[in-house]
Amino acid sequence: MAESVERITVLPKLPARRGDAHKGDFGRVLVVGGSRGMIGAPALAANAALRGGAGLVTVAVPETVQLAAAALCPCATSVPLACAADGTPAGDAVRQAMDAAEGCDVLAVGPGMARGTVQRDIVRAAVEQTAPVVLDADGLNNLAEIDNWAALVRCPLVLTPHPGEFATLTGGAVAPIQSDREGVALAAARQWASAGTALVVALKGAGTVVTDGRRVYVNATGNPGMATGGSGDVLTGLSAALLAQGVEPFDAACLAVYVHGLAGDLAAEKLGEVSLIASDLLDFLPQAMKKAAG
């Protein structure tokens, strides 16, 4: 790390809510994702966004799975995206997803999305608009297939890859990434940053590294029980919720990984690490958010 970097040890806090507040005061989140084989992922993200304090949450998923996904997150609204005969998103899904994004404060793109031409076009359209975007899972894998994607970004962007997804984005291998997690995250954030937009990398894993290329935070919460399918979807929704409430991208990512890990620690204390599943994190997010608020 040739350039100096500021190490962050004090996390931000959400402001207290006014007594006359209403749901419109706490942001609107759109979750875009889902597929026939991954119905639960966007629902986990939507529920995490609600538990994280977002006022209104919408899930935009293929019409073939809309009702199933909606049933898993009853406090969110839903939008059906057009599908081809095989159940994969059709071309109209890009316009429909961006229409749903109108009026939303934050987009969370990728949970359960799967990979394909239309999904890639949705990701491209998302990063070319101006509302903040959280990209995870196949949102990242589709992004990696867009040539020179960093030059297209017009929005504040939070990327939340695990080491495998980070390797896909960078064209590297997992082992070197894991041997220098801070260094590679910092280098990537600096490389991908564009003038006038915030870009944050949260490299997940034991000691998640969050950086915008100038600052770095290494998270100390979390445990091996969180190494389970869907855990990252919860982080995606939580990150989006904090952004929707006006927390700037780097601070939102830092606070999200801390609270996410703390919810995992609280869940493991009660349930044990072996049996912990991602939906357990949703149950412990309220207590974790309360603890984080001090």
N, C-alpha and C positions, 0 to 999 in steps of 0.2 A: 504494500500500500504506500506508494510514493507520495500521494497527496494526503494532507492532513484530514482527519475525520473527527467529527464531534460525537462522543459517546453519550448516549442518552440513558439516564438511570431513573429519572422522575417522569412518571406517566401523566398525561392530561386527565382531567375529570370532566364529565358532562355537567353543564350548568343545571341548577335546580329548576324545576318546572314551575311556571306561574300557575296560580290558582285558577285563572280563567282560561287556561290553555285548551285547545281542541286538537283533534287528530291531524288537521292540516298543518299544525305548527311543527310537527316532528318528521316531516319528510315522506316522500312517496318513493318506494323502491319497486323496480320491475325486475323480476327474475326470469331470464330467458334460458331455456334448456329442455331437458327431458327427451325421452325416446321410449320405444316399446320395451326395451330391456332395462331402462333406468328411470322408472316413474318416480321413485322415492327421492331422488337427488334434488330436483327443484323444490319439492315440498319441504325437505329438510332445510334448504336455504331460506325459503319463504318463512317458515316457522322461526328460524333463528333471527331473521330480520325483525320479525314482530317481537320476539323476546328481547332483542337488542334495543327496542324502543322506537322503531319506525312507526309512523302514524298510519300509513296505508301501504299495503303490499299487494302486488299483482304478479301472477305467474303466467307467462306466455309459453305454452307447450304445444306439441303437435296435437291436432284435433282428435287423433286416435286414442290419446291418453289423457285428454283434458279432464274428463269427469273423474277418473281415478286419481289424478294428481290433486284435483280440487278437493276431493274427499279427505285427503291426507293433510290439508291445510285449510280448515274451514273458516279461519279468520281472514284469509286472503281472497281477493277476487281472481278470476282467471280469464285468459284469452286463448281461443283456439287458433293454431297456426295451420295453414293449408298443408295437406299431405298428398303425395303421389299414391298410386295404387298399392305400392309395397309398404306404405306406412311411414316412409321417410319424408322430411319436409319438402314441399314443392316450392317453386320459384316465388310464388306470391307470399310465402312466409317471411321473406326479407322485408317487404313493405309492411306487412301486418305487424311484425315485431317493432319496426321503427315507428309505426303509427301508435302502437301501445306505449312507446317510450315518450311520446309527446306529453308534456306535463309532469313527467316523473323527474325526480331530483337525482336519482342514482340508478344505474343499470348493473345488475349482477348477471354475468353471462357465462355459461358453460356447464353448470351442474347437470350431468346426465345427457348432455347434448348429442354425443356421438360425433363422428367425423364424416364430412362429405362436402360437396360443392356448395350446396345451399347453406349449410352450417357455417362454412368459411365465409360466405358472403354476408351472413348475419354478423359475424365477428368483425368483419371489415367495416360494415355500416356502423356498428356500435362505436368503434374507435375513431371513426371519422366525424361523429357528432360531438357535441360539446359538454354534455352532462357527464359527471364522473362515472367511471366504469370499474368494476371489480371483475377480473378475468381469472377463472380457475378451471381445472379439469380439462375437458375437451375444448373449452374456450381457448386455452393455451395451445393445445395440440393443433387446432385449426389456425390459430394465429401464426404458428411456426411455418405453416404452408403458404403464407402470404409473402411474396417477395418484398424485401425492404419495408417491412411493416412499420418499423419505428418512424419512418418518414411520413406515414399517413396519419399518425395520431394527432387528434385535435382536442382530446379530452384529458382531464386528470385521470391517470390510470394506475390502478393497483393490481399487480400481478402476484398470485399466491401459489407458486409451483412447489410441488415436492421435488426431490432431486431428479427423479426420472423425467418429469415435465421440464425442469430446468435444462437438463441435458438435451431434450428435444429442441428447446428454444435456441440453445447456444451451439448445437451441433457437437457437443462434447460428450464425455463419458461420466458416469455417476461417480466412480472412484475418485478421480481428481477433484470433483466438486465437493465431495464429502471430506476430503483432506484439507480443504481451504475454503470453508463455507463463507466466512466473512469476505475474503478476498475476491472470490468469484461473484458474490452478490453485489459488492461495491462496483466491480468492474463492469458488470452487466448494466446496473442502474446508470452509470455514467455513459456507457455506450449508447443506450437506448433513449436517453433523455433528449427531448427536443425543446427548442426555445419557446418559452411562454406556457408550457404545460408541465404539470407535476407528474413524475413517474416514480412509483415506489415498488420495490421488490421485497416480498416476504418469502424467503426461502425456508420452507417448512421442514420440520424434523426436530430431533432433540436439540433444544437451544435454537429455536427459530430465529433467523437473522432478518431484521427489517432495515432497509436502507433506501435513501433517496439519492445516494451518491455523495452526500455531504455529511449526513448523520447516520449513525448505526445504533440499533438497539438489539440486544441479544436476550431473548426471553428465557425466564427461569421457571415458569410454570409448565405443567403438563407431565404426562407419564406414559409408559409403554402401552397402557390399556387403551390409549387413544389411537393406536395403530390399527384402525378398523374402518371398514368401508363406510363412507358418509360423514366422517369426522371433518373432512375438508369442506364439505358442502355447508356445514354449520358455520365454519369460519367465514365462508364467502358471504353468507347472509348477515352475519354479525358485523363484518366489515362494512357492508353496504348500509346497514342501519346507522352506524356511527357517522358515516359520510353524509347520510341523509339528514342527520341532526346538526350538520354544520361543522363537524370536526374536520380539520384539514387532512389531506390524504395520509401523510406520514404519521401524524398523531393517531388517526383513526386505525391505521394498520397496527401500530404498536399496542394501542389499547385493546384492539380486537384479539390479537394473539395472546395477550396477557389474560384477558377474561376467558377466552376459549380454553386456555390451559388450566386456569383456575377452576372452571366448571368441570374439567376432566379430573382434576385432583379431588374435588369435592365428591364427584361421582365414584371415583376409585375408593375413597375412604369409606363410603357407604356400601358399595357393591362389590368391591374388589376389582383389580385390573383385568383379570381373565374374562369376566362376564360383561365388561363394559361395552355398550354399543352406542352408536352415534346419537340415537334418539334420547339416550340418557343425558347427554350434554344439554339438550333442550330443557330438561327438567331442572338442571342445576344452574342454568344461566341466570335466573333471577337472583339466586343467592350470590353468585359470582359478581354480578353487576352491582349488587348492594355492597359487597365487600370492597370492590374497586372504587366505589363512590366515597368510601371512608366513613 
